[in-house]
Amino acid sequence: MADNNVNSVKLKRPTQWSRHLNAKIASVPMIITAVVIFVGCSVWTIVHSFTKSRMLPKLDFVGLQQYDRLWSTKRWLVSVENLLIYGICSLIFTLLIGFLLAALLDRKIRFENTFRTIFLYPFALSFIVTGLVWQWILNPDFGLQSMVRQTGWSSFTFDPLNNPDIVIYGILIAGLWQGTGLIMCILLAGLRGIDEDIWKATRIDGIPIWKTYLVVIIPMMKPVFITALVLIAAGIVKVYDLVVAQTSGGPGLASEVPAKYVYDKMFLAQNLGQGFAASTMMLVMVFIILIPYLYLQYGGKRDE
């Protein structure tokens, strides 16, 4: 009798496939949508990047001609250089400022909720609104430069959006203001997940707070930092709205970015083949970001 009960329990035990079956069925439309729209459209774009499509897509293959033309175009090279400058600075300063703000809020200061709301509020705005706001703030006629000069410092000059040498840093300021709050919240959630006993142990051992963060806390927050890095990097590759709202790519080509190059080639110049080639290179940039993330997230665990 006991053996029969054991056998019945074994038969009723769900298999690996039948576990969470309802959730798997519910995810089927999302999976189909992702495969058809993302994968399908990506393959379609890559295929047509090897054609000489102009106003309408057509399968008239020209090999690597579009890519040769792309990488010999000054505007594209400038846009990639600007993206590198913007991306490196954005990664460093967004993580640094976001972590400093998160560490300060983690000390359980007064009015923490108010400060957290203030820091996170810019992320609720669209990039167009952010770009226009910072275009006004950085305007030399009635923005920051004008306000400082009214205080008596008549020689003060701060006009990054009209200076081709530093215009990308003017766009960077708006990007940091927009995105730092979200990274702060992600890192703050990671800090709040640290066991309080770890803090007590470091205090008993007499380890300074700054050293505790560097040696103990930050290594423990590796998954949180990886998530933050991916979010920042994804925003960097597709940066477009801020540039259009603040400078429209000017002065000259000084603030061009790849996303704007793609838009202009496809919709203004009606050169779909060149736009597809540039889009494919942007997809390559995404994979350059994604592959290290997947390795750090899953490869390291498999090695362990």
N, C-alpha and C positions, 0 to 999 in steps of 0.2 A: 504493500500500500504506500509506504514511504517512497519507494522507488518511482511509483507512478506519479506522485506529487512532484518529485524532483524533475522528472521528465517533462511534466506539464509546464513547470516553471521555465525550464530551458526552452521549450517551444514558444512560450509567450515573450521571451526576452527579445527586444527589438534588435534587428540587424543594424549594421553601420549605415546602410542606405535609408532605412525607414525612420531613423532618428530625426526629429525635427522636420518631418515630412511636410507639414503645413507651411513652415517657413521657407522650405526649398521650393515648394510650388508657387508661393507668393513672390519669390524672387525671379521666377522665369521671365515675366514681362520685362523686368529691368535688365536681365542678362541679354535677352533678345534685342532690346533697344540699344544696349551698349555695343553689341556685336555688329548690328546692322548700321547704326549711325556712326559710331566712332571708328571701328575697324574697317567697315565698308567704305566710309567716306575717306578715311586715311589712305586706303589702297587706291581708291579712285583718284585722289589727288596726286599720289606718287606716280601712278601710271601716266597721268596727263602732264606731269612735270617734264616728261621726256618727249613731249610733242611741241609743235609750234602753234598751239591754240592762241587765238587772238580774242575777238569779241565773244565767240562761242567755242566750247570745247570740241576738239576733233582729234581722232587718232591718227595724226600725221607725224610719225616719229622722226625725231632729229637727233637721237642719242643724247649725249651730254652737253649739247650746244647751249641749252638754257642755263646750266650750272656754270659753264665756262663764262658765259656772258655775265651771270650773277656775280661771280667772284672777281670779275674784272671791272665791275661798276663801282665808282668811287662812293656813290650814295650808300650802297649796301655795306661796303667796308667801313664807312663812317658809322653806320647804324650798329654794326656788330661791335665796333670799338666802344661806342657809347653804352651799349648794353653791358659790356664787360666792366666798364668803370662804374656804372650805376649798380650792377649786380654785386660786385665785390664790396663796394661801400655799403650797400643796403644790407647785405648779409651780416657784415661785421657790426654796423651800428644798430641795426634792428635787434640783433641778439644781445648786444651789450647793454643798450638802453632798456630793452624789455626785461632782461634779467635783473638789472639794478633796481628798476621799479618794482619788480616782483619780490625781490629780496627785502626792500623797504616795507612793502605792504605786508609781507610775511612776519614782520616784527610785531604785528597786531597793534598798529598805531591807531590813534583816535580818528574818527570819521573815515575809516577805511573804505566803507561802501561808497561814500561820496567821491573819494579820490579815484576809486576803481571805475566808477561811472564816468568821471571826467576823462580819464585816460582812454577808456574804451569808446567813448562817444564818437570820435572821428571815424572809426571803422564803420559806423552806421550810415555815413554819408557816401554818396556815389563819388567815384573818382573825378567825374566832371565837375561836381560841386567843389570838391577839394582843390582841384586845379584852378578853378576860377577864384576861389578865396585866396589862394596863395599868389595868384597873379596880381590881385589887388594889393596884398600885403607887400609884395616885392616890387611893386610899381614905384619908380623913383619920384613921380610927381605927387602922389598922395599916400604912399605907403610908408614903410619903415624908414627909408632914407629921409623922406620929407619930415616925419615926426622927430627924428633925431636932430635934424638941422634946425627945427623950430625951437629946440632947447638951447641953441647957441653954438652947437658944433657944426659950423657952416661948411667945413671941409670934409665932413663924413660922406663917404660914397659906398653904396651897397646896391648894385643894380645887376644881379647875376643873370637875369633873363634876357638882357640885351648885350651881354658879353659872351661872344662865342667860345672863349677859353674856359669859362666856368658855368655855362648855362646848364649843363647836365647836373651840376651840384644844386642849382636852384630847384630843379625837378626832384632831386633826391630829398631835399628838405620836405617837400610836400608828401613824398612817398613815406618818409619816416613818420611824419605826423599822422598819416592815415593808418599805417599798419602796425606801429609799435604797440598799441593798446591790446590788439589781439594776441600778439606774442607774449606780452606781459601776463595776460590771463592764462594762457596755456602753461607758461613756466610757473606761475603762482599755483596752479592746480598741481603741478609736479612737486613743488616745494611742500604743499600741504599734505602730500602723500608720504612724506618722509616721516618715519617713526620718531616720536618724541624722545624715545629712549636713546636714540643716536645723539641727539643734541645734549642730553644729560650726560652721556658718557664722555663726549668731547669737552664739556665744561669741567667735569671731574678731573680729566687728564690735563686740564689747563691749556688746551689748544685754542689759539686765537680764533675769532669768528671768521676772519678773512681766510685763514688757512683751512678751517673746517669746510667752507664753501669750495675751495679749490681742490682739496685732497679727498674729501668725503662726499659732499652733497652733489657736486656737479657730475662726478663719475656715476653716481647712483641714478642720475636723471638722464642718462644717455638716450633711452627711448623717447623721452619728451623732447630733447634737443633735436633728435632726428626728425620728429614730426614737425617741429617748428621750422627746421631748415627746409624741408620739402615744401611747406606752405609758402615760405618766403621766396624760394627759388621759382615756384610756379607763378607767383605774382610778378617776378622779375621778367621772365621770358615773355609774358603777354602784356607788358606795360605798353599802354597806348593812350588811354583816356587822359592821363596827366599831361602827356606831351601835347596832345591836341588842344587841351583846354588852356595850357600855359603859353606855349610857343608855336604850335602848329609845325614843329620841326625846325624852326629858325633859332637864331639868325642864320640865314643861308641853310646849310645842312648840319649845323652844329649840334642840334638835339634830335636828329633822326634816330629812330629805333626800328628793329625788324618788323614789328607788327604794323607800323605805319607804312613801311615800304610795301608790304603785302597788300594792304588796303588800297594804296594809291595805284599800284600796278594793275590790280584786278578790276577796280571800279572807276578809276579816273583815266588811266592810260589804256584801259581795255586790252591788257596784255596778260591773258590768263596763264599762258605757259610760264612766263617769268614769275607771276604771282604764285603759281603752284610750286615752282622750284624753291622760291623763298619760304613758302609754307612748309615744304618738306625739310628744309634746313632747320626751321624752328622746331619741327617734330624731332629731329635728331638732337637738338639741344635738350628737349624734354627727356629723351631717353638717356642722355648723358647724366642728367640729374637723377633719373629713376633707377638706373642700374646700381649705382653705389648704395642708394637707399634700400633696395631689395636685398643687396648683399649684407648690409649692416643689420637689417631687420631679421633676415631668415638664414643667411649663410653662416653667420657667426654662431647662431643657435645650433645649427646642424653640426658644425665643427665641435662645439662643446659636447 
